[in-house]
Amino acid sequence: MIPLSTRMRPTTLDEFVGQTQFLYKGSLLYNAITNRTFDSAIFFGPSGTGKTTLARIIADTMGGNWAEINASTTGVKELKELIESAKHSFFGLEKKQTYVYIDEFHRWNKLQQDSLLQALEDGVLRFIGSTTENPYFAINNAVLSRVGQIYEFRRLAEEEVLLLLRRALEDSERGLGKLGIKADELALHALAQMSSGDARIALDRLGFIAENLSAGEIITAAAVGEAMQRQTGFYDKGDDRYNLLSALQKSIRGSDPDAAVHYLARLIEGSGDIMMIGRRLVVMASEDVGMAYPQAVSVVVSCVQAAQISGLPEARINLAHAVVFLASCPKSNAAYMAYEDAVSDLRNKPLSDVPPHLRDTSYAGAKDRGYGGYVYPHDYGGWVEQQYLPDDLYNAGTKYYNPTENGSEASFKKYLEKLESLKKKK
């Protein structure tokens, strides 16, 4: 039986869902397709995000010849035959352009990829290459320079996956509408989240569930859990996800790696949403670790990026690395609280002007307005005493940043205290 994801594959730009960062009405790509001026491009990103679907929509819209091959099963011999056929079509009576879509293009080696170059230069072929790898590493520069346009496909948002699921349930021609099967909202949200932005997984799991239920039955979160082979107790309450995120952050803040890993596991096994977890971890690196270990942000961002590249299930290893690291770091929220205190003053006190010696003096007439007099600290070994805060805050002795003795922040505190003592001496 044809998979539901194949049956429900969008056939027009209006049906296409996702990738709004480059495809929307009025965007350059949208106009290039509708105006039939589309040339060649590389599509890269995770599976199930619409690369093949968009390539087929482009082919249908452009009206030329269309060929679709997979680099894992097709070699140079077949490509040369395709190019010869394209030449006859291009230079013959038809004067027809040939579009070739090569899926998993990164699987070809340099020589195989280079076999496209002459056909691209001559205009015989228009080419769309699809890859899950970063094209700047996986595709030859010579090919990239001739293709020009590179589009990064992102995992679909939960709402976008929900739209596709509801469309499939209602569609009587290609979808499940004739089966009379309904799904409760909890089940659809669970399926959308567990699919991790992969429309193919979401639709095919929905099709599997629907085909094995009786007419009139309702798809439940339990059925989704069985189809995805994950527990769905996480979805019993709409706010559980946020409770678990809260518990994760508080465990990390409390330097309890065991509790933190426990809540991470519940989040991953419940939803598998890498970016939802990753975003919170990046915030924690600054909010809770902060200046006590300033490199924490770099470490956590690297772990989250690695998780994105790996995808589930391996991503859990990268995220566990980040969680244990954050829970084991010294903690300080001094930088975060400094910002909050500064914002509080902005909202509750009159704003003073920037001191004249700190204002921009790069234009004619600045000196006539009394601006200037700034002392360049590097001319004095890296520090020189002068006023930086506006007058009222300076005169009140305002201090926002109060460093702790925790971790690396102790050395920053020592340095700032040394500068304070120099000020007092002068």
C-alpha positions as CSV (number, residue, x, y, z in Angstrom):
1,M,0.0,0.0,0.0
2,I,1.2,3.5,-0.8
3,P,2.4,5.3,2.4
4,L,0.2,8.1,3.6
5,S,3.1,10.6,3.4
6,T,3.4,9.8,-0.4
7,R,-0.3,10.1,-1.0
8,M,-0.5,13.4,0.9
9,R,2.6,14.9,-0.8
10,P,1.7,18.5,-1.7
11,T,1.6,19.1,-5.5
12,T,1.4,22.9,-5.5
13,L,3.1,25.8,-3.8
14,D,-0.1,26.7,-2.0
15,E,-0.2,23.2,-0.4
16,F,3.5,23.2,0.6
17,V,4.0,23.6,4.3
18,G,7.1,24.9,6.1
19,Q,10.4,26.6,5.1
20,T,8.9,30.1,5.4
21,Q,12.4,31.5,5.9
22,F,12.8,31.4,2.1
23,L,9.5,30.3,0.6
24,Y,6.5,32.6,1.0
25,K,4.3,34.6,-1.4
26,G,6.5,37.3,-2.8
27,S,9.8,35.7,-1.8
28,L,12.5,35.5,-4.5
29,L,12.3,31.7,-4.7
30,Y,8.4,31.8,-4.8
31,N,8.6,34.3,-7.7
32,A,11.3,32.4,-9.5
33,I,9.1,29.3,-9.5
34,T,5.8,31.0,-10.4
35,N,7.6,33.2,-13.1
36,R,9.4,30.1,-14.4
37,T,12.8,31.7,-14.0
38,F,14.1,29.1,-11.5
39,D,17.6,27.9,-12.5
40,S,19.5,25.4,-10.3
41,A,19.8,25.0,-6.5
42,I,21.0,22.8,-3.6
43,F,18.5,21.8,-1.0
44,F,19.9,20.6,2.3
45,G,18.5,19.7,5.6
46,P,17.0,16.8,7.7
47,S,14.7,14.2,6.2
48,G,11.0,14.8,6.0
49,T,11.3,18.6,5.6
50,G,10.1,18.9,2.0
51,K,13.2,18.8,-0.2
52,T,11.9,16.2,-2.7
53,T,8.4,17.6,-2.5
54,L,9.5,21.1,-3.4
55,A,11.7,19.8,-6.2
56,R,8.7,18.0,-7.8
57,I,6.5,21.1,-7.5
58,I,9.2,23.1,-9.2
59,A,9.4,20.5,-12.0
60,D,5.7,20.6,-12.5
61,T,5.6,24.4,-12.6
62,M,8.5,24.8,-14.9
63,G,7.0,22.5,-17.5
64,G,10.3,21.0,-18.8
65,N,11.5,17.4,-18.9
66,W,12.0,15.9,-15.4
67,A,14.4,13.2,-14.2
68,E,14.8,12.0,-10.7
69,I,17.7,9.9,-9.5
70,N,19.3,8.8,-6.3
71,A,23.0,9.1,-5.9
72,S,23.2,6.0,-3.7
73,T,22.0,3.8,-6.5
74,T,22.9,5.7,-9.7
75,G,26.4,6.2,-11.2
76,V,28.1,8.3,-13.8
77,K,27.0,6.0,-16.7
78,E,23.3,6.7,-16.1
79,L,24.0,10.4,-15.6
80,K,25.9,10.6,-19.0
81,E,22.9,8.9,-20.7
82,L,20.6,11.4,-19.1
83,I,22.8,14.3,-20.2
84,E,22.8,13.0,-23.8
85,S,19.1,12.8,-23.8
86,A,18.9,16.3,-22.4
87,K,21.1,17.6,-25.2
88,H,18.8,16.2,-27.8
89,S,15.8,17.8,-26.1
90,F,17.6,21.1,-25.6
91,F,19.2,21.5,-29.0
92,G,16.5,19.6,-31.0
93,L,13.1,20.7,-32.3
94,E,11.5,20.6,-28.8
95,K,14.0,23.2,-27.3
96,K,13.0,21.8,-24.0
97,Q,14.9,22.3,-20.8
98,T,15.6,19.2,-18.6
99,Y,15.5,19.4,-14.9
100,V,17.3,16.7,-12.9
101,Y,16.8,16.1,-9.3
102,I,19.6,14.1,-7.6
103,D,18.7,12.9,-4.1
104,E,21.5,12.2,-1.6
105,F,23.9,14.1,-3.9
106,H,26.6,14.0,-1.2
107,R,27.0,10.3,-1.8
108,W,28.8,11.0,-5.1
109,N,32.6,11.5,-5.0
110,K,34.4,14.5,-6.5
111,L,34.7,12.9,-10.0
112,Q,31.1,11.9,-10.1
113,Q,29.9,15.3,-9.0
114,D,32.2,17.0,-11.6
115,S,30.5,15.0,-14.4
116,L,27.7,17.6,-14.1
117,L,29.8,20.7,-14.6
118,Q,29.9,20.9,-18.4
119,A,26.1,20.3,-18.7
120,L,25.5,23.0,-16.2
121,E,27.8,25.5,-18.0
122,D,26.2,24.8,-21.3
123,G,22.7,25.2,-19.9
124,V,21.7,21.7,-21.0
125,L,20.6,20.8,-17.5
126,R,18.9,22.5,-14.7
127,F,19.9,20.8,-11.5
128,I,18.5,20.4,-8.0
129,G,20.7,18.5,-5.6
130,S,19.3,17.3,-2.3
131,T,21.5,16.4,0.7
132,T,21.2,15.9,4.5
133,E,24.9,17.0,4.8
134,N,26.3,20.5,4.9
135,P,26.9,21.3,1.2
136,Y,29.9,23.5,1.9
137,F,31.7,20.3,3.1
138,A,30.0,17.6,1.1
139,I,29.7,19.2,-2.4
140,N,32.5,20.4,-4.6
141,N,33.1,24.1,-4.9
142,A,33.0,23.9,-8.6
143,V,29.4,22.6,-8.5
144,L,28.4,25.1,-5.8
145,S,29.7,28.0,-7.9
146,R,27.7,27.0,-10.9
147,V,24.5,26.3,-8.9
148,G,24.5,29.5,-6.9
149,Q,21.4,29.1,-4.7
150,I,21.6,27.0,-1.6
151,Y,18.5,26.6,0.6
152,E,18.7,25.2,4.1
153,F,15.5,23.3,5.1
154,R,14.7,23.3,8.7
155,R,12.7,20.8,10.8
156,L,9.0,21.6,10.7
157,A,7.5,23.4,13.6
158,E,4.9,21.5,15.7
159,E,2.1,23.7,14.3
160,E,3.2,22.9,10.7
161,V,3.2,19.1,11.4
162,L,-0.2,19.5,13.0
163,L,-1.6,21.2,9.9
164,L,-0.4,18.2,7.8
165,L,-1.9,15.7,10.2
166,R,-5.3,17.4,10.2
167,R,-5.2,17.7,6.4
168,A,-4.6,14.0,6.1
169,L,-7.4,13.1,8.5
170,E,-9.9,15.3,6.5
171,D,-8.8,14.5,3.0
172,S,-11.2,11.9,1.4
173,E,-9.3,11.6,-1.9
174,R,-5.7,11.0,-0.8
175,G,-5.9,10.9,2.9
176,L,-8.0,9.1,5.6
177,G,-11.3,11.0,5.3
178,K,-13.2,8.0,4.0
179,L,-12.2,5.9,7.0
180,G,-14.2,8.0,9.4
181,I,-11.4,7.9,12.0
182,K,-11.0,10.9,14.4
183,A,-8.1,11.8,16.6
184,D,-8.1,13.7,19.9
185,E,-6.0,16.8,20.1
186,L,-3.7,15.3,22.7
187,A,-2.9,12.5,20.4
188,L,-2.1,14.8,17.4
189,H,0.1,17.0,19.6
190,A,1.9,13.9,20.9
191,L,2.5,12.7,17.3
192,A,3.6,16.1,16.1
193,Q,6.1,16.4,18.9
194,M,7.4,12.9,18.7
195,S,8.1,13.2,15.0
196,S,10.7,15.8,15.7
197,G,9.7,18.0,12.7
198,D,9.8,15.1,10.2
199,A,6.6,15.2,8.2
200,R,7.2,11.8,6.7
201,I,7.4,10.1,10.1
202,A,4.3,11.9,11.4
203,L,2.1,11.1,8.4
204,D,3.3,7.5,8.0
205,R,2.7,6.7,11.8
206,L,-0.7,8.3,11.5
207,G,-1.4,6.1,8.5
208,F,-0.2,3.0,10.4
209,I,-2.5,3.8,13.4
210,A,-5.5,4.6,11.2
211,E,-5.2,1.4,9.1
212,N,-5.3,-0.7,12.2
213,L,-8.3,0.8,13.9
214,S,-12.0,0.2,13.2
215,A,-14.2,2.8,11.6
216,G,-15.4,5.4,14.1
217,E,-12.6,4.7,16.6
218,I,-10.6,7.7,18.0
219,I,-6.9,7.9,17.8
220,T,-5.6,8.3,21.4
221,A,-2.2,9.3,22.8
222,A,-1.8,5.7,24.0
223,A,-2.1,4.5,20.3
224,V,0.5,7.1,19.3
225,G,2.8,5.9,22.0
226,E,2.4,2.3,20.8
227,A,3.1,3.3,17.2
228,M,6.1,5.4,18.1
229,Q,7.3,2.9,20.7
230,R,7.5,5.6,23.4
231,Q,5.7,6.3,26.6
232,T,3.0,9.0,26.4
233,G,2.3,9.5,30.1
234,F,4.1,12.8,29.5
235,Y,1.0,14.0,27.5
236,D,-1.6,13.3,30.2
237,K,-1.4,17.0,31.2
238,G,-0.9,19.9,28.8
239,D,1.5,21.6,31.2
240,D,3.7,18.6,32.0
241,R,6.3,19.6,29.4
242,Y,6.8,22.9,31.1
243,N,6.9,21.3,34.5
244,L,9.7,19.0,33.3
245,L,11.6,21.8,31.8
246,S,11.2,23.7,35.1
247,A,12.4,20.7,37.1
248,L,15.4,20.3,34.7
249,Q,16.5,23.9,35.1
250,K,16.0,23.9,38.9
251,S,18.0,20.6,39.2
252,I,20.8,22.1,37.1
253,R,20.8,25.3,39.2
254,G,20.9,23.2,42.3
255,S,24.0,21.3,41.0
256,D,22.3,17.9,41.0
257,P,23.3,16.1,37.9
258,D,21.4,12.9,38.8
259,A,18.0,14.7,39.0
260,A,18.9,16.8,35.9
261,V,19.6,13.7,33.8
262,H,16.3,12.1,35.1
263,Y,14.2,15.0,33.9
264,L,16.2,15.2,30.6
265,A,15.3,11.5,30.0
266,R,11.6,12.1,30.7
267,L,11.6,15.0,28.3
268,I,13.4,13.1,25.5
269,E,11.4,10.0,25.9
270,G,8.2,12.0,26.0
271,S,8.7,14.4,23.1
272,G,12.1,14.1,21.5
273,D,12.1,17.8,20.7
274,I,15.8,18.6,20.6
275,M,15.4,22.3,20.0
276,M,12.9,22.8,22.9
277,I,15.4,21.3,25.3
278,G,18.4,22.9,23.6
279,R,17.1,26.4,23.8
280,R,16.5,26.1,27.5
281,L,20.0,24.6,28.1
282,V,21.6,27.6,26.2
283,V,19.7,30.0,28.4
284,M,20.8,28.2,31.5
285,A,24.4,28.4,30.5
286,S,24.2,32.2,30.9
287,E,21.4,32.6,33.4
288,D,22.6,30.0,36.0
289,V,26.3,29.4,35.3
290,G,27.2,32.8,33.8
291,M,30.5,34.3,34.8
292,A,31.3,31.4,37.2
293,Y,32.3,29.5,34.1
294,P,32.0,31.9,31.1
295,Q,32.9,29.1,28.5
296,A,29.7,27.3,29.4
297,V,27.8,28.9,26.6
298,S,30.3,27.7,24.0
299,V,30.2,24.2,25.4
300,V,26.4,24.0,25.5
301,V,25.9,25.5,22.1
302,S,28.3,23.0,20.7
303,C,26.4,20.1,22.3
304,V,23.1,21.4,21.1
305,Q,24.4,21.8,17.5
306,A,25.9,18.3,17.7
307,A,22.5,17.0,18.8
308,Q,20.8,18.7,15.8
309,I,23.4,17.1,13.4
310,S,23.1,13.7,15.0
311,G,19.3,13.6,15.4
312,L,17.5,11.2,17.7
313,P,18.2,8.7,19.1
314,E,22.0,9.7,19.2
315,A,21.1,13.3,20.1
316,R,20.3,12.2,23.6
317,I,24.1,11.6,24.2
318,N,24.9,15.2,23.3
319,L,22.1,16.6,25.4
320,A,23.1,14.5,28.4
321,H,26.7,15.8,28.0
322,A,25.3,19.4,28.2
323,V,23.1,18.7,31.2
324,V,25.7,16.9,33.3
325,F,28.2,19.6,32.4
326,L,25.9,22.5,33.5
327,A,24.8,20.7,36.7
328,S,28.4,20.2,37.6
329,C,29.6,23.8,36.9
330,P,30.0,26.5,39.6
331,K,27.0,28.8,39.5
332,S,26.4,32.6,39.3
333,N,23.5,34.6,38.1
334,A,25.4,37.9,38.8
335,A,25.5,38.9,35.1
336,Y,21.8,38.2,34.6
337,M,20.9,40.1,37.8
338,A,23.1,43.0,36.7
339,Y,21.0,43.4,33.6
340,E,17.7,43.0,35.5
341,D,18.7,45.8,37.9
342,A,19.8,48.1,35.0
343,V,16.4,47.5,33.3
344,S,14.6,48.3,36.6
345,D,16.4,51.7,36.8
346,L,15.5,52.4,33.2
347,R,11.9,51.9,34.0
348,N,11.7,53.6,37.3
349,K,14.2,56.4,37.3
350,P,14.6,59.5,35.0
351,L,17.2,58.8,32.3
352,S,20.3,60.9,32.2
353,D,22.2,61.8,29.1
354,V,25.3,59.9,28.0
355,P,28.3,61.8,29.4
356,P,29.8,64.2,26.8
357,H,33.2,62.5,26.6
358,L,31.5,59.2,25.7
359,R,29.4,60.5,22.8
360,D,30.2,60.0,19.1
361,T,32.7,62.6,17.8
362,S,33.2,61.2,14.3
363,Y,31.2,64.0,12.6
364,A,32.0,67.6,12.0
365,G,30.6,69.9,14.7
366,A,30.9,67.4,17.5
367,K,33.5,69.5,19.3
368,D,31.4,72.6,18.9
369,R,28.6,70.8,20.8
370,G,31.0,70.2,23.7
371,Y,31.6,66.5,22.9
372,G,35.0,64.9,23.4
373,G,37.6,64.4,26.0
374,Y,37.5,60.6,26.1
375,V,40.7,59.1,27.5
376,Y,41.8,55.9,25.6
377,P,42.5,53.2,28.3
378,H,45.0,51.3,26.1
379,D,47.3,54.3,26.2
380,Y,47.5,53.8,30.0
381,G,48.1,50.0,30.1
382,G,44.5,48.9,29.7
383,W,42.7,51.0,32.3
384,V,42.4,54.7,33.3
385,E,40.0,56.3,35.7
386,Q,37.1,58.2,34.1
387,Q,33.3,58.3,34.4
388,Y,31.2,55.9,32.3
389,L,27.8,55.9,33.9
390,P,25.4,58.9,33.4
391,D,25.8,61.6,36.0
392,D,22.9,60.7,38.3
393,L,23.8,57.0,38.5
394,Y,27.5,57.8,38.9
395,N,26.9,60.3,41.7
396,A,24.7,57.8,43.5
397,G,27.5,55.2,43.3
398,T,25.3,52.7,41.4
399,K,26.6,49.2,41.0
400,Y,24.8,46.5,39.0
401,Y,27.3,43.8,38.8
402,N,28.1,42.1,42.1
403,P,30.5,39.2,41.3
404,T,30.5,36.1,43.4
405,E,33.4,34.0,44.6
406,N,32.2,31.0,42.6
407,G,34.4,29.4,40.0
408,S,36.1,31.7,37.4
409,E,34.1,34.7,38.7
410,A,36.3,35.0,41.7
411,S,39.2,36.1,39.4
412,F,37.0,38.7,37.8
413,K,35.9,39.9,41.2
414,K,39.5,40.2,42.3
415,Y,40.4,42.3,39.2
416,L,37.4,44.7,39.6
417,E,38.2,45.1,43.3
418,K,41.7,46.1,42.4
419,L,40.4,48.8,40.0
420,E,38.1,50.0,42.8
421,S,41.1,50.4,45.2
422,L,43.0,52.4,42.5
423,K,40.0,54.7,42.2
424,K,39.9,55.3,45.9
425,K,43.6,56.1,46.0
426,K,43.2,58.7,43.3
